[in-house]
Amino acid sequence: MSVRAACTWAAIEFRIPKILGIAAAQNIASQGVLLRAGFVRKHEQLMLFQGREQPVQFFEFGGTEPGQSPIGRLGI
C-alpha cells in the first residue's frame, strides 16, 4: 500500500515520531485509506478545513505513547 509505504519511509528517513492525518468527517473514503494504511483514529473536532468550518477526524501514524516511533511500532 503506497500510503503506508510513504509514511514508513518518511518516519525512518526523517525520524518523524508521529504523522498526522486529517479527513473531513463526511469523507468516509479518505478515512478508510488512512485506517488501511495503519493510522489510528484519535479524535474529531470542528475546524476550518478546505475553506470552510466543518467537523474533521484526526488520525495518527506512529507510536501512541511518548517516545514511541513508527519505526519501533512497525518492527523496522
C-alpha positions in Angstrom: 0.0 0.0 0.0 1.6 3.3 -1.1 0.3 5.5 1.8 1.7 3.1 4.4 5.0 2.8 2.4 5.4 6.6 2.1 4.6 7.1 5.8 7.0 4.4 6.8 9.8 5.8 4.6 9.2 9.3 5.9 9.2 8.2 9.5 12.5 6.4 9.0 14.2 8.8 6.7 13.3 12.0 8.7 13.0 10.3 12.2 9.4 11.5 12.5 7.8 10.1 15.6 4.2 10.6 14.5 2.5 11.6 11.3 -0.9 13.3 11.5 -3.7 12.6 9.0 -6.9 14.7 8.8 -10.0 14.0 6.9 -13.4 15.6 6.7 -15.9 13.8 9.0 -18.1 13.2 6.0 -15.3 11.8 3.8 -15.5 8.1 4.7 -13.4 7.0 1.8 -10.4 9.1 2.9 -10.8 7.8 6.5 -10.8 4.3 5.1 -7.5 4.9 3.3 -5.9 6.2 6.5 -7.1 3.3 8.6 -6.0 0.7 6.0 -2.6 2.4 5.9 -2.1 1.9 9.6 -3.3 5.2 11.0 -5.3 5.2 14.3 -8.3 7.4 14.8 -7.6 9.9 17.6 -10.4 12.4 17.8 -12.9 14.7 16.0 -13.1 18.4 16.2 -14.6 21.4 14.4 -12.1 23.5 12.4 -11.5 25.5 9.2 -10.7 22.7 6.7 -10.8 23.0 2.9 -12.1 26.6 3.0 -15.0 26.1 5.5 -15.6 25.3 9.1 -16.5 21.6 9.4 -16.0 18.6 11.6 -12.8 16.7 10.9 -11.3 13.4 12.0 -7.7 13.3 13.2 -5.6 10.2 12.7 -2.1 9.3 13.8 0.5 7.1 12.2 3.2 6.0 14.7 3.5 5.4 18.4 0.7 6.4 20.7 3.0 6.5 23.8 5.6 9.3 24.3 8.9 8.3 22.8 7.4 5.5 20.7 8.2 5.9 17.0 6.7 4.4 13.9 10.0 2.6 13.3 9.6 0.6 16.5 5.8 0.1 16.1 6.2 -1.3 12.6 9.1 -3.5 13.5 11.6 -1.8 11.2 
